[in-house]
């Protein structure tokens, strides 16, 4: 074989080897790139899932906090008459409570899930039991009940106290109205506690009659010269 032919064959073989190596390189690059993209997408998917999970938990915490604040506002807005003396034009108040809920007239300084700010009429807050736990609803006047707190899977009950120390599961209408004497009105207050079993939740709110002078019946003024 002539030297020229030998050089041509070797050159062709060299080109073929180089072409084959380039193809393998391209395949390796594609494989590595695909694996890298898979890792990126997997990490991104996990990060997105984590982000959505954190966002969902944050929203759930925010909703729960709003519900708890609404319950405290409802309790704080309960209208109580002072103890002793002539209370609220001598007709007392209508707040009463049991382990399953309470009712009473409210005036709110801020809007809540159950009622807008201002005089709200009578609100009824009750525990609605179900097979898998309790929910707390609120109803303003004749409106349909609204979900206030979803406590599932826990069970809950209300309790009441006049001093924050001794608790009872019932608060009678005009409880403690006889405190004091001599026709002098005294501050009257009630603490309301919602507690779920197994440490699920504890909410304590406080209502007060405020200054007794705010509840005194208006004094009628005798027109000047009427007795003359």
C-alpha positions as CSV (number, residue, x, y, z in Angstrom):
1,X,0.0,0.0,0.0
2,X,1.3,3.4,-0.9
3,X,2.3,5.8,1.8
4,X,-0.2,8.3,0.6
5,X,-3.1,5.8,1.0
6,X,-1.9,4.9,4.4
7,X,-1.9,8.5,5.5
8,X,-5.4,9.0,4.1
9,X,-6.8,6.0,6.0
10,X,-5.2,7.1,9.3
11,X,-6.6,10.6,8.8
12,X,-10.1,9.2,8.2
13,X,-9.8,7.0,11.2
14,X,-8.7,10.0,13.3
15,X,-11.6,12.0,12.1
16,X,-14.0,9.2,12.9
17,X,-12.6,8.8,16.4
18,X,-12.9,12.6,17.0
19,X,-16.5,12.6,15.7
20,X,-17.4,9.7,17.9
21,X,-15.8,11.3,21.0
22,X,-17.8,14.5,20.3
23,X,-21.1,12.6,20.1
24,X,-20.3,10.9,23.4
25,X,-19.5,14.2,24.9
26,X,-22.8,15.7,23.7
27,X,-24.7,12.7,25.2
28,X,-22.9,13.1,28.5
29,X,-23.7,16.8,28.6
30,X,-27.3,16.1,27.9
31,X,-27.5,13.5,30.6
32,X,-25.8,15.7,33.1
33,X,-27.9,18.6,32.2
34,X,-31.1,16.5,32.5
35,X,-30.1,15.3,35.9
36,X,-29.3,18.9,37.0
37,X,-32.7,20.1,35.8
38,X,-34.4,17.2,37.6
39,X,-32.6,18.2,40.8
40,X,-33.5,21.9,40.3
41,X,-37.1,21.1,39.7
42,X,-37.2,18.7,42.7
43,X,-35.6,21.3,45.0
44,X,-37.9,24.0,43.6
45,X,-41.0,21.8,44.0
46,X,-40.0,21.1,47.6
47,X,-39.3,24.8,48.3
48,X,-42.7,25.7,46.8
49,X,-44.5,23.1,48.8
50,X,-42.7,24.3,51.9
51,X,-43.6,27.9,51.1
52,X,-47.2,27.1,50.5
53,X,-47.3,25.0,53.7
54,X,-45.8,27.9,55.7
55,X,-48.2,30.3,54.1
56,X,-51.1,28.1,54.9
57,X,-50.1,27.7,58.5
58,X,-49.6,31.5,58.8
59,X,-53.1,32.1,57.4
60,X,-54.5,29.5,59.8
61,X,-52.8,31.2,62.7
62,X,-54.0,34.6,61.6
63,X,-57.6,33.3,61.3
64,X,-57.4,31.7,64.8
65,X,-56.0,34.9,66.3
66,X,-58.8,36.9,64.7
67,X,-61.4,34.5,66.1
68,X,-59.9,34.6,69.6
69,X,-59.8,38.4,69.5
70,X,-63.4,38.5,68.3
71,X,-64.5,36.4,71.3
72,X,-62.5,38.6,73.7
73,X,-64.1,41.7,72.2
74,X,-67.6,40.1,72.5
75,X,-67.0,39.4,76.2
76,X,-65.5,42.8,76.8
77,X,-68.5,44.4,75.1
78,X,-71.1,42.8,77.4
79,X,-73.2,45.3,79.2
80,X,-73.3,44.8,82.9
81,X,-75.2,46.8,85.5
82,X,-73.3,47.9,88.6
83,X,-73.9,46.1,91.9
84,X,-76.2,47.6,94.5
85,X,-78.1,50.9,94.1
86,X,-80.5,51.6,91.3
87,X,-78.9,49.8,88.4
88,X,-79.7,50.7,84.8
89,X,-83.0,52.4,85.6
90,X,-83.8,49.5,88.0
91,X,-83.9,46.7,85.4
92,X,-80.5,45.2,85.8
93,X,-78.9,43.5,82.7
94,X,-79.6,40.4,80.6
95,X,-76.2,38.7,80.7
96,X,-76.3,35.0,81.7
97,X,-74.0,32.0,80.9
98,X,-73.7,28.3,81.1
99,X,-71.0,25.7,80.3
100,X,-72.4,25.5,76.8
101,X,-72.4,29.3,76.1
102,X,-73.7,32.7,77.1
103,X,-75.9,35.6,75.9
104,X,-76.1,39.3,76.6
105,X,-76.4,42.8,75.2
106,X,-73.2,44.2,73.7
107,X,-71.7,47.4,72.7
108,X,-68.4,46.9,70.7
109,X,-65.6,49.3,70.3
110,X,-64.3,47.4,67.2
111,X,-65.9,45.2,64.5
112,X,-65.7,41.4,65.1
113,X,-66.6,38.3,63.1
114,X,-70.1,38.3,64.8
115,X,-71.0,42.0,64.9
116,X,-70.0,45.5,63.8
117,X,-68.7,48.2,66.1
118,X,-71.3,50.0,68.1
119,X,-74.5,48.9,69.8
120,X,-75.1,45.4,68.6
121,X,-78.2,44.2,70.5
122,X,-78.2,40.7,72.0
123,X,-75.5,38.2,71.0
124,X,-75.7,34.5,71.7
125,X,-72.4,32.5,71.8
126,X,-72.7,28.8,72.1
127,X,-70.7,25.6,71.8
128,X,-71.9,23.3,69.0
129,X,-70.8,19.7,69.6
130,X,-70.2,17.2,66.8
131,X,-68.9,13.7,66.5
132,X,-65.3,14.8,66.0
133,X,-65.2,17.8,68.3
134,X,-66.7,21.2,69.2
135,X,-67.2,24.4,67.3
136,X,-68.2,27.8,68.8
137,X,-70.8,29.9,67.0
138,X,-72.1,33.4,67.6
139,X,-75.5,34.8,66.7
140,X,-76.5,38.4,66.7
141,X,-80.2,39.0,67.1
142,X,-82.3,37.2,64.5
143,X,-79.3,36.8,62.1
144,X,-78.1,33.3,61.2
145,X,-75.4,31.9,63.4
146,X,-71.8,32.4,62.3
147,X,-68.8,30.1,62.9
148,X,-66.5,31.8,65.5
149,X,-64.0,29.1,66.5
150,X,-63.4,25.6,65.1
151,X,-62.0,23.6,68.1
152,X,-62.1,20.2,66.5
153,X,-61.0,17.6,67.6
154,X,-61.2,19.2,71.1
155,X,-64.1,19.5,73.5
156,X,-64.6,22.8,75.3
157,X,-66.7,24.5,78.0
158,X,-67.3,28.0,79.4
159,X,-66.8,29.1,83.0
160,X,-67.4,32.3,84.8
161,X,-66.0,34.2,87.8
162,X,-66.6,37.5,89.6
163,X,-63.1,37.8,90.8
164,X,-60.9,35.7,88.4
165,X,-60.2,33.2,91.2
166,X,-63.3,31.1,91.9
167,X,-64.9,29.7,88.8
168,X,-68.4,28.3,88.1
169,X,-70.0,26.8,85.0
170,X,-73.1,29.0,85.4
171,X,-73.7,32.8,85.7
172,X,-77.2,33.8,86.6
173,X,-78.8,36.9,85.3
174,X,-78.0,39.8,87.6
175,X,-75.4,37.7,89.5
176,X,-73.9,39.7,92.3
177,X,-76.3,42.6,92.1
178,X,-76.9,42.5,95.8
179,X,-73.3,43.3,96.6
180,X,-73.0,46.6,98.6
181,X,-75.5,48.4,100.6
182,X,-77.0,51.7,101.5
183,X,-78.2,52.3,98.0
184,X,-74.7,52.9,96.8
185,X,-73.8,51.3,93.5
186,X,-70.5,49.4,93.1
187,X,-68.4,48.3,90.2
188,X,-69.5,44.9,88.9
189,X,-67.4,42.6,86.7
190,X,-67.3,39.1,85.3
191,X,-64.5,37.0,83.8
192,X,-65.5,34.5,81.1
193,X,-63.2,31.6,80.2
194,X,-63.4,29.2,77.3
195,X,-61.2,26.1,77.9
196,X,-60.7,23.2,75.6
197,X,-59.7,19.8,76.9
198,X,-56.1,18.4,76.6
199,X,-54.7,21.9,76.7
200,X,-56.1,22.7,73.2
201,X,-57.1,26.3,74.0
202,X,-57.8,28.7,76.8
203,X,-59.3,32.1,76.2
204,X,-60.2,34.5,79.1
205,X,-62.2,37.7,78.6
206,X,-63.3,40.4,81.1
207,X,-66.4,42.6,81.2
208,X,-67.2,45.4,83.6
209,X,-70.0,47.7,84.5
210,X,-67.7,50.6,84.3
211,X,-68.3,53.6,86.6
212,X,-71.6,53.2,88.4
213,X,-72.4,56.9,87.7
214,X,-72.8,56.0,84.1
215,X,-75.8,53.8,84.9
216,X,-77.7,56.2,87.2
217,X,-81.2,57.1,86.0
218,X,-81.3,60.7,84.7
219,X,-82.4,63.2,87.3
220,X,-85.4,65.2,86.2
221,X,-85.0,68.9,86.6
222,X,-87.8,70.9,88.0
223,X,-88.5,73.8,85.6
224,X,-87.6,77.2,87.2
225,X,-90.7,78.8,88.6
226,X,-92.8,75.6,88.5
227,X,-93.5,75.7,92.3
228,X,-94.3,79.4,92.4
